[in-house]
């Protein structure tokens, strides 16, 4: 059995392997009181499973399903709350959970299973203790920027005629997005977009040798929440875009689904702003103002 890091070195020889997870957790707790309860549970899981790839695969898939569908449930409740309907950008109802769930098992599960051996090959740590909250926050912020860049260029390419027709069109089945529709897409698109979400941390660890699996999980949860919220169809006064002007959010992505063009980025607005691919009334107004200014300058010459 592989020992997950030096903190637990020799631990498996210090006790007869208990048959239950709780038994392993108790043994880990006795000999590693310096670890917090989450770190103890984490270590016990790997020691109990006795197969690191299997342990990561199961934990990763369960985490993805719990947080994806768990984050969708509040939006489903909001959809059925009349008082909150005034914040809904468009009004449509759909059913797509079954296709999304099928995609999770047939497309995303194999990718999740391959992540552990690939990431550990490049130096990912998955032992205990976990990195500091500040280090995790820095890595997650970097991953958001990296993924947003990948998403912008790939998404923009997917709106090219043949690619749109054969790959991306399924995601635009509904002109008004909602939470569950965040991963309603063709298998090929799911795999391509996953390269940004999963590939960014792998690229980072291959260059720096500095990444922890727990940080990866926090990043995935953050990315899931961002994707689901941007497809929610709701723009509240307290939505993040009203606090961070460069954040995209539901309003930004809803316009993309409504007009089928522009607003290609996932998390931030800067790529669309810099490359003039923004869509919507405000962007159209700015373009008109630029044209008017250019005409006035031309006439003044």
ABEGO torsion letter per residue (X at the ends): XBBABAAABGAAAABBBBABAAAAAAAAAAABAABBAAAAAAAAAAAAAGBAAAAAAAAAAAAAAAAAAAAAAAAAAAAABAAAAAABABBBBBBAAAAAAAAAAAAAAAAAAAAAAAAAAAGBBABOBBBBAAAAAAAAAAAAAAAAAAAAAAAAAAABAAAAAAAAAAAAABABBBAAAAABBBAAAAAAAAAAAAAAAAAAAAAAGBBBAAAAAAAAAAAAAAAAAAAAGBBBAABAAAABAABAEAAAAAAAAAAGBEGABAABAAAAAAAGABBEAAAAAAAAAAAAAAAAAAAAX
